Structures are given as C-alpha cells and as structure tokens.
Amino acid sequence: MKILAVNTSEASAGVALVEDGVPVCEEFFSAGVTHSRVLMDMVHQMLTVRASIPVAEIDGLVAARGPGSFTGLRIGISVVKGIALAASKPVAGISSLDAIAWQMSSSQRSVCAMMDAQRGEVYTACYRFSGGNMIHKTGEVCVTPERAVALAGESALFVGSGALAYQGQIESIARGDIGFAPGFQNQVRASALAHAFFQSQESLSNDPLSLLPVYLRRSDAEINFQNGK
C-alpha cells in the first residue's frame, strides 16, 4: 500500500511517500515560510520528480489532524482533501502526538509527547510501548508543562517541541528517571505519521470531507473575543 502523508501541524512542513511502512521519499521544511507557499510544490516535486509516481498509483492520503497550529492544520488538511477529491482517493487523519511518540517506540520508559501550544501550555499525551508496539495511551489534553510532567510519572522520556521549549522547567520539577529525545526527533515527521497510520487501527475513508482537525482548545481569536480584546 502506497500512502502519501502530509504534516503541517507546527512551523515545519513535511511530505512523505511510504509504501507498506517503508519510506520511499520524504521532504522536510522548517524555515519560517507559510505552509501555503511551499506545500503544494513539495507534493508536486515529490510525486513527479523525486519518486516519479502518479497520483493514480497512490492508495490513500494521510494528514496530521492535530493538535497543532490552527492555520497549519487547516492548510494541510485542505490540501489533502483537494487531492483526494480530485483523484478519488481515500484519506485518514492521524494524531500529531502519535507521530511524535512512535519515533520513541523502543523506549522502556513512558513516552511523554509534548507540542508547544504557546500561552504557557503544551498539547500532550503519554504512551507506553513494548516490543515496538503501543500498549497504552492517555487522552490528549492541553495543559501546563507542570501538569504534563505529573501525567508522565516518575520514569519518562520527553519528546516534541513542547519538551524542547520547556526542558529547563521540566528538569526542575520532574522526579525520577527522565530523559529527553535528541533534537532531530522532536519534530512531527510525515514519515512518522504514515508509520503511525500503518501501526494503528485507523482505516482510510472514501469521504474526504470526514477528515477534520482536532484542536484541543479554542483559537486565540475566540479567547481574545471572550476577553474583550
């Protein structure tokens, strides 16, 4: 099965072509440029130039459904929906946190995937892996770093942009055996999204309109409106 995976859940953008769990081609971009300016060109270059695989040969598309940047998620999901509708291909949405956590699937400790949600908060979920399989996952929440550390427990590996942004704070309040992922594993990678899809019970949907973002909290515009700003 050939899957085209797209991630725009954070400042970076990524596209990957994965066949039966094995990456064929991947492109990652993190240079502060709006996703809408680079994403379609990344998809086009990957399929027509690097992989030379027509859209007709792809079995489905996977997008990061969130949590993450509200605008980024909308762009990525819209692009995936557009391609799926035009090419009559099925789609699936995968958690951004799952994509981060699966990169740590060999860890013997609890894996705390954290994304920087700004406003002094993180999007987070905690995972347990055994033999490369996910055996437990907590609910996805938007909380303070302190609360995320409490949820992770006393033996945890912290990974993701939230872990990177709040590493000093985590180190000062965490107790027990903790660790941090190396820098290159703190991103939501498109190939990891595809891997999470192949490992999950998610199925492809023939209705692209069913692909919706998951935000976990209200947008800044809604918060500012409520506060009268």
C-alpha positions as CSV (number, residue, x, y, z in Angstrom):
1,M,0.0,0.0,0.0
2,K,1.4,3.4,-1.0
3,I,0.5,6.3,1.3
4,L,1.2,10.0,0.8
5,A,1.5,11.6,4.2
6,V,1.3,15.4,4.8
7,N,2.2,17.2,8.0
8,T,1.6,20.9,8.7
9,S,0.8,20.8,12.4
10,E,3.7,23.0,13.5
11,A,6.1,25.6,12.0
12,S,7.6,22.8,9.9
13,A,6.0,21.2,6.9
14,G,6.6,17.6,5.7
15,V,5.6,15.3,2.9
16,A,6.4,11.6,2.7
17,L,5.6,8.8,0.3
18,V,5.6,5.5,2.2
19,E,5.0,2.0,0.8
20,D,3.9,-0.8,3.2
21,G,5.6,1.1,6.1
22,V,8.9,1.8,4.3
23,P,9.7,5.4,3.4
24,V,10.2,5.8,-0.4
25,C,10.8,9.6,-0.4
26,E,10.5,12.4,2.2
27,E,10.8,16.1,2.3
28,F,11.0,18.3,5.4
29,F,10.9,22.1,5.5
30,S,11.3,24.3,8.5
31,A,12.3,27.8,7.5
32,G,9.5,30.0,8.8
33,V,7.7,30.2,5.4
34,T,3.9,29.9,5.4
35,H,2.8,26.4,4.6
36,S,0.5,27.6,1.8
37,R,3.5,28.9,-0.1
38,V,5.5,25.6,-0.1
39,L,3.2,22.6,0.5
40,M,1.8,22.1,-3.0
41,D,5.2,22.5,-4.6
42,M,6.6,19.9,-2.1
43,V,3.9,17.4,-3.1
44,H,4.3,18.1,-6.8
45,Q,8.1,17.8,-6.7
46,M,7.9,14.6,-4.7
47,L,5.5,12.8,-6.9
48,T,6.6,14.0,-10.3
49,V,10.3,14.5,-9.9
50,R,11.7,12.5,-7.0
51,A,9.5,9.5,-6.8
52,S,8.0,9.6,-10.3
53,I,4.8,8.1,-9.1
54,P,1.5,9.4,-10.4
55,V,-1.3,10.2,-8.0
56,A,-3.3,7.4,-9.6
57,E,-0.9,4.8,-8.1
58,I,-1.3,6.1,-4.5
59,D,-3.7,4.1,-2.4
60,G,-4.5,6.8,0.1
61,L,-3.5,10.1,1.8
62,V,-2.8,10.7,5.5
63,A,-2.8,14.1,7.1
64,A,-1.8,15.3,10.6
65,R,-5.2,16.0,12.1
66,G,-3.8,17.8,15.2
67,P,-3.3,19.0,17.7
68,G,-1.1,21.8,16.5
69,S,-1.2,25.2,14.7
70,F,-4.8,26.0,13.8
71,T,-3.8,27.6,10.5
72,G,-1.2,25.0,9.7
73,L,-3.7,22.1,10.2
74,R,-6.3,23.8,8.1
75,I,-3.8,24.2,5.2
76,G,-2.6,20.6,5.3
77,I,-6.0,19.1,5.6
78,S,-7.4,21.3,2.8
79,V,-4.6,20.2,0.5
80,V,-5.1,16.5,1.3
81,K,-8.9,16.9,0.8
82,G,-8.3,18.6,-2.5
83,I,-6.0,15.9,-3.9
84,A,-8.3,13.2,-2.6
85,L,-11.4,14.7,-4.2
86,A,-9.6,15.3,-7.5
87,A,-8.1,11.9,-7.7
88,S,-10.9,9.9,-5.9
89,K,-8.6,8.7,-3.2
90,P,-9.4,7.8,0.4
91,V,-8.0,9.7,3.4
92,A,-7.2,9.3,7.1
93,G,-6.3,11.7,9.9
94,I,-3.5,10.8,12.4
95,S,-2.7,12.4,15.7
96,S,0.3,14.7,15.6
97,L,1.2,13.4,19.1
98,D,1.1,9.8,17.9
99,A,3.6,10.7,15.1
100,I,6.0,12.1,17.7
101,A,5.6,9.2,20.2
102,W,6.1,6.5,17.6
103,Q,9.6,7.7,17.0
104,M,10.3,6.6,20.6
105,S,8.7,3.2,20.3
106,S,11.8,1.4,21.5
107,S,11.8,3.3,24.8
108,Q,11.5,1.3,28.1
109,R,10.2,4.4,29.8
110,S,6.9,6.2,29.5
111,V,6.9,8.5,26.5
112,C,5.5,11.9,27.0
113,A,4.9,13.6,23.7
114,M,4.6,17.3,24.1
115,M,3.9,20.0,21.5
116,D,4.3,23.7,22.3
117,A,0.8,25.2,22.4
118,Q,2.0,28.7,23.3
119,R,0.4,30.6,26.1
120,G,2.4,28.6,28.6
121,E,0.7,25.4,27.7
122,V,1.5,22.1,25.8
123,Y,-0.5,19.6,23.9
124,T,0.4,16.3,25.4
125,A,-0.4,12.6,25.7
126,C,1.6,9.8,27.4
127,Y,2.4,6.4,25.9
128,R,3.7,3.0,26.8
129,F,5.5,0.8,24.2
130,S,6.5,-2.8,24.5
131,G,8.4,-4.7,21.8
132,G,7.8,-1.8,19.4
133,N,4.0,-1.9,20.0
134,M,1.9,0.7,21.6
135,I,0.2,-0.8,24.7
136,H,-1.2,2.3,26.4
137,K,-2.1,5.9,25.6
138,T,-3.6,8.6,27.8
139,G,-6.1,11.1,26.5
140,E,-4.8,14.1,24.5
141,V,-5.0,17.3,26.5
142,C,-3.8,20.9,26.6
143,V,-2.2,21.6,29.9
144,T,0.6,23.4,31.6
145,P,4.1,21.8,31.5
146,E,3.8,21.1,35.2
147,R,0.6,19.1,34.7
148,A,2.2,17.2,31.8
149,V,5.1,16.2,33.9
150,A,2.7,14.9,36.6
151,L,0.8,12.9,33.9
152,A,4.1,11.4,32.7
153,G,5.0,9.8,36.0
154,E,8.4,9.3,37.5
155,S,10.1,7.5,34.7
156,A,9.5,9.2,31.4
157,L,11.1,10.3,28.1
158,F,10.0,13.7,27.0
159,V,9.9,14.4,23.3
160,G,8.5,17.1,20.9
161,S,8.6,20.8,20.6
162,G,7.0,21.3,24.0
163,A,9.7,19.2,25.6
164,L,12.3,21.3,23.8
165,A,10.7,24.6,24.8
166,Y,10.2,23.7,28.4
167,Q,13.2,21.4,29.1
168,G,14.6,23.5,31.8
169,Q,11.3,23.7,33.6
170,I,10.7,20.0,33.2
171,E,14.1,19.2,34.6
172,S,13.5,21.4,37.7
173,I,10.2,19.8,38.7
174,A,10.4,16.2,37.4
175,R,11.3,13.4,39.8
176,G,12.8,10.1,39.0
177,D,14.4,8.7,35.8
178,I,13.7,11.2,33.0
179,G,15.2,11.8,29.6
180,F,14.9,14.0,26.5
181,A,14.9,13.0,22.9
182,P,17.6,14.3,20.6
183,G,16.8,17.4,18.6
184,F,16.1,15.6,15.3
185,Q,13.3,13.6,16.9
186,N,11.3,16.5,18.3
187,Q,9.5,17.2,15.0
188,V,6.3,15.8,13.6
189,R,7.6,14.0,10.6
190,A,5.4,13.0,7.7
191,S,7.0,9.5,7.5
192,A,6.2,9.0,11.2
193,L,2.6,10.0,10.5
194,A,2.5,7.2,7.9
195,H,4.1,4.8,10.3
196,A,1.5,5.6,13.0
197,F,-1.2,5.0,10.4
198,F,0.2,1.6,9.5
199,Q,0.5,0.7,13.2
200,S,-2.9,1.9,14.2
201,Q,-6.4,0.6,13.7
202,E,-7.3,3.6,11.6
203,S,-8.9,2.9,8.2
204,L,-9.0,5.0,5.1
205,S,-12.2,6.8,4.5
206,N,-13.7,7.3,1.0
207,D,-15.3,10.5,2.2
208,P,-12.5,13.2,2.3
209,L,-15.0,15.6,3.9
210,S,-14.9,13.4,7.0
211,L,-11.2,14.5,7.6
212,L,-11.5,17.2,10.3
213,P,-8.8,18.9,12.5
214,V,-8.5,18.3,16.2
215,Y,-7.7,21.5,18.1
216,L,-8.0,20.5,21.9
217,R,-8.6,24.2,22.8
218,R,-10.3,27.3,21.4
219,S,-8.4,29.5,19.0
220,D,-6.7,32.7,20.1
221,A,-9.4,34.7,18.3
222,E,-12.1,33.0,20.3
223,I,-10.1,33.6,23.6
224,N,-9.4,37.2,22.8
225,F,-13.1,37.8,21.8
226,Q,-14.2,36.3,25.1
227,N,-11.7,38.5,27.0
228,G,-12.9,41.6,25.1
229,K,-9.7,42.1,23.2
